[in-house]
Amino acid sequence: MLKLENSLQNYNWGSRTFLSETYNFTNPHNLPMAELWIGTHPKTPSKVHYNNKISFLSDIINSNPQKLLGSSVYQYFGELPFLFKIICVENPLSIQVHPNKIFAKQGFLKENSRSIPINSYKRNYKDKNYKPELIYAITPFHALIGFKTFAQINSLLNIINEIHPSINIFLRMPNQNNLLKLLKYLLLLKGQEKLKAFNILKSKLKLFKEEPWHTIKTIIINYPEDNSLFLLLFFNNIFLKPGEAVFISCGTPHIYLKGNAIEISANSDNVLRAGLTSKYIDISEFLMNLKLSDSLLSKILIKPKKLQNELRFPIEILDFAFTIHVLTNELQNINQKSMAILFCIQGDFTIIKDDRLLLLKSGESCFVSAEEMPIKIKGNGSLARVFNELY
């Protein structure tokens, strides 16, 4: 059982206050604290105090991966297969998608062959892995995720159909091929066509107050000439209550707008962006990775299964499993054949293994190896557990 020291990502969209006010993180320079990374991703692996020195969690695992990860996880993945984050969204993120395994591997090798450094501004693929992800809302969480139905898209496009004939083509023949052509056209607008399109969009923003017009009206202040604003008409508005979770499969477009959440993904940092960011934008890679089918809330909302004081959020990938434990002073047993990362969302809890105890307070996390299972936990509040169900 190893308590973790985790690193922050100070992306400019992050909250300056959530981690400080909720988990007592210090922020002496008043920087945006966008993401807390917990795991072994080489960009910023967690650290541990082990054998009287500070080591990377990845180095500890690599010293005996089969015992620490669990035999099945080691044989299938060879490493910790997930990345745990706390994301704190004060301002909108970029419009983005994550690649599937095929595109991730191809893109990684292609950029290597072009000698693009891993830390380059123009690097899309920082590893060979795909990046499906789960979002669990800690506070109310607002996002745009996946495409609306064609009928819903058409009702909005009818309002701006004078922008270009390609919109009317889609209105007459709404299919995925015409949708892709329309998205490409909108993202590549320039010159007089772009000026005309934005004038029409701005005129419509004065007429409507509901979503998605309200969100566009808010974002256009900081991105007044960003073509990807038009894409916000195509995506579903998702409002998660605390305790609700969604699963975002590879290729599903999304943009996080406001709120704080746990994000669990495969162990990857691959992002393809279409706009609303100062980071690298690659329209062709974004469109190539895009999944064009609709993603209504009923399709992506995860319905948890309750087992005593545990809520399990079932998903259809092997990389990770996710549960929430509601803690009491009554001992709870945790028994699995893989490692686990535990994060204290609220309150505090104690992990018990034989005669060893580890106390975690709100905002703290730990790594529990497979060879230490089973363990017992007790406390007050709630904790998140991420592990693996490969047996």
N, C-alpha and C positions, 0 to 999 in steps of 0.2 A: 504494500500500500504506500504510494508515493504522492505526497502533496505536490501540486504543479505550480510553477511560476510561468505565467502566460504573457504573451506580448500583444501590444496594441497596434492597430493600423490607424493612422491619423488622416484618413481620407477626408476631403473637405465637406462631404455630405453628412458627416457624423455629428452626433450630439456632443456638446461640451459638458453636459450636466448629468446625463442618466447614470453612467457608471459611478460617478462621484456621489450622487444623492442616494442611489439605490444600494451600491456595493462598496462605498467608501474608498474608491480609487482616488488617488491624488492627481491633480492636474494643475501644477504650479504655473504653467505657461498658457493655460486656457486654450489648449489645442482641441480640435474636434477629435473625439474618441469614437471612431466609427465601428471598429470590429475588435473583439477580443478573440484571438486564435488559440485553440486548445488542441494539441495533437503533434504530429511529427512531420508536417509538410516542410520541405527543405527551405522554403522562403522564410519561415520563422517558427522553428520547432519550440515546443514547451521545454522548460528546464526543470530539473529536480535536484534536491540535495541528497546525495547518495555516496556512502563511504567517505564522509567528511569532505566532500568537494561538490561543486556544482557541475552537473552533466546535462547534456541534451537527452530528452526522453528517447529520441531515436537511437542514440548510442547505447542506452541501457537496454532497449529492446533488441538491438542487433547483437548484443553480447550473448543472448540465448533466446532467439525469437520463437522457437517451437514451444518452449515452456511458458514464456511470457504472453505470447499472443494466443496460444492454444494450437494444438496440432492441426486441426482442420483449417483454421484461418491462415496459419503459416503455409500449409501446402497449397492452398488456393490463391492466396494473395501475396504472401512473402513479406508483408509489412502491415502496419496499422492501416486498415482499409478505409478510414473515414476521417473527416475533418470537422471539428466541433467549433462553432463560433457563437458569440453573442454579438448581434448586429444592432446598432443604435442609430436609427435613421431620423435625422432632423430635416434634411433636404433631399429631394428626389435623387435616386441613383440614375445611372444610364439605362437606356433601353438595351436589353441584352438577351442573349441566349447562351446556353452551354452545349458543347458538342457531345455527340454519342461516341462510343469507343472507336468506331472506324474512322470518323472524321478527326478525332483527337490524335490518333496515332499517325494518320496521314499528314495532318497539319504540323505536328511536332517534327516529324522527319523532314518535311518540306522546308520548314523554317531553319532547321539545322543545316540542311544542304545549302541554304542561302547564307549561312554563317551569320544569322541574326542572333546576337547575344540573348541569353535567357532574360536578362534584366533590361533589355532594350525597350524603349518607348513603343516601338513598332512590332513588338512580339505579341502575337495572339495566343500561341500554344506554349505554355510554360512547362507542360508535362504531357505524358501520353495517355492520360486517363480521362474518362468521361466524368460528368458532374451533375448527376441527378441530385436534387436536394429537398429537404423537408424544412418547413418553416413552422415553428411553434410560437404563438404570440404570448409574450410576457405582459405587454400592455396592448391596448387597442392598436391594430396594425392595418394600415391602408396600402394596398398594392394594386397594380394592374397586372393581370396574369392571363396569358393565353388569348386566343381569338374568340370573339363573340360568334354567334351563329350568323350565317349569311343574311338571314332576315333582319337581324338586329343591326348588322353592318349597313345594309341597304337603307334602313330608315334614317341613318345618320348621313350617309353619302348623298342621299337625295337633297339634303340641305345645302351641300357644296358642289353639286354636280356640274356647275358651270365652270369649274376650275379647268377641266380638260376632258376631251372625248373618251379617254381611257376609263374614266369613272363611269360613264354611261355604258361602255362595253361591259363592265362588270355588273352594272345594274341589270342589264338585259340578260347576261349569261353569267350568273354567279357560280364560279367553280374555282378550284384551287389554282389552275393554270392562269386564269385571268386575275386572280388575287395576287399571285406572285408578280405578274407583270405590272399591276397597279402599284404595289408596294415599291418595286424598283423605280418606277417612274417618279413617285412622290419623293423618294429618298435622293434622287439625282437631279431634282429641279434646280435650274439656275437661270440667271439673266431675267429677261422680261417675263417669262413663264412663272418663275419663282415669285417675282414681285406681284404679279396678278393673283397668284394662288394665296399669298399671304394677305393681300388686301381683302380678298373674299373671306378668308378665315377670320380675320379681325372684325370684319363687319358682322359676321355671325356670332362672334363672342359677345357682342353688345346685346344680342337678342335673347340669349339663353343663359339661365343661371344654374340649371341642373347639370349632373354628370353626363358625359365627360367634359362638357364645356367649362365647368368650374375649374377642373384640374388643369386643363389647357391654359385657361386664363391666368392661373397662378404660376405655371411654369414658364409661360412665354415672357414674363418679366425678366427672367435671367437668361433665357435663350430665345431672343426675339427673331432670329433668322435661322433657327435650326429646323431643317426639313423633317426630322423625325417626329416633330410635334403632330404631324398629320396621322401618324401611326396610333396615337392615343385614341383615335376614333374607333379603332378596330379591336381594342383589348377590353377584357372584362374588368370592371371595378370590383375589387374584393375588399371587404371590411371584416377582418377577423377580430373576434372578441378574445380577451385573455383566456388561454387554455385551449383555443382552437388551433388546428394545424392543417396545412395543405402540403401536398406532394407535387413538386415541379419536375416533370420529366425532361430529359434532354431535348433540346429543340423548341421548348415552350418559351415564347417571348415573355419577358416580365420586366417590371420596373417597380421598385419599392419606393413608396412615397413618404410614409411617416409611421413611426412607431418603433418598438423594441421587441426583439424576438431572439429565440434560439434558432440557428441554422445548422443543420447537419447535412453534409454532402459526402459524396465519394471524395477520396483524398486527392483533390485537384484544385488548380487555380486558373482554369481555362475559361476565358470570357470573350465572347464576340459581341462588339458594341455597334449600335446603329446611330447613336446620338445622345444628346443631353449630357455631355461630359467633356472634360478637358483631356481625358485619356484617349488612347488611340482608337479611331473609328475605322472599321473595315466593312464596307457595305456588302461587298461580294461574299465574304466569309459569313457574315451575318445571314444573308439570304440563303446561302447554300446549306446552312445548319438549321434553318427555320422549319418547324413543324406547323403545317398550315391548318390542321384540323382544329375544331373548336374545343375549348377547355372551360366549360361552365363550372361554377362552383360545386355543383353536385357531383362532378366528375373528379375534382381534385381535392375536395375536402375529405380529410381522413376521419373516419368514425372510430373513436377509440373503443377498445374492449376492456371492461372493468373486471379485475380479478382481485377481490379483497381491497387492499389499499393501493393497488397498482393500476394505472391506466396504460394500456399498450396500444400504440398507434401502428397498425399493420401496413406495411408497404411491400411492393413486389420486386425488390432488389436484394441482393445478397450482401452488399457492402456494409450495411449497418441495420440495427434494430433500435427502436426508441421507445422508452417508457418514462412515465412520470410516477413518482412515489409520493403519496401523501403520508407524512410522517407523524407518528405518535410515540409515546414512551414505551409502547409495546414493541417488542423485537419483531422485525421482519427478516425473513430469510431471502437471500439472493444466491441462487445456484445456477451456474451456467458453465459451459465448457470453453468460453472465450474470455479474453480480457474485457474490461469495462472502463469507461471514463464516467465519473460521477461529478455533477455540478450542483451546488446548493443554490436553488432559485430564491428561496425565502427561508428565514429561520436559521436553524443549525442542526447538525446531526452528527452522530458518532458511528463509525464503522468498527466492527468488532471481528477480529480473527484470532481465535484461541485466547491468549492472554494479551494480545496487542490491541491498542485502541488508537483511532485517528479521528480527531475532531475537525469538522469542516464548518465554517461559518458562511453566512450568506455571501455569494460571489466567489467562493473558493471551490477548487476542483481537485480531483485526485485520479490517479491511474491505479487500477487494481488488476494484477496479473491473473492469467488463467489458472496458474498453479496455486493461487491463494483461495480460489473458490472451493467451497461456499463461504460466504460471509454473512454477518448479521448487521442490520442497521436499526437505529432508533433516533428519535429527536422530535423536533417541532417544525412544521413548515412543509416545504416540498423540495424534491430533488429530481433532476433529470439523469437518466442512465442511458448511455449509448454503448452498445455491445454488438455481438454478432451471433447469429443463430445457426451457423454452419456446424453440424455435428457429424 
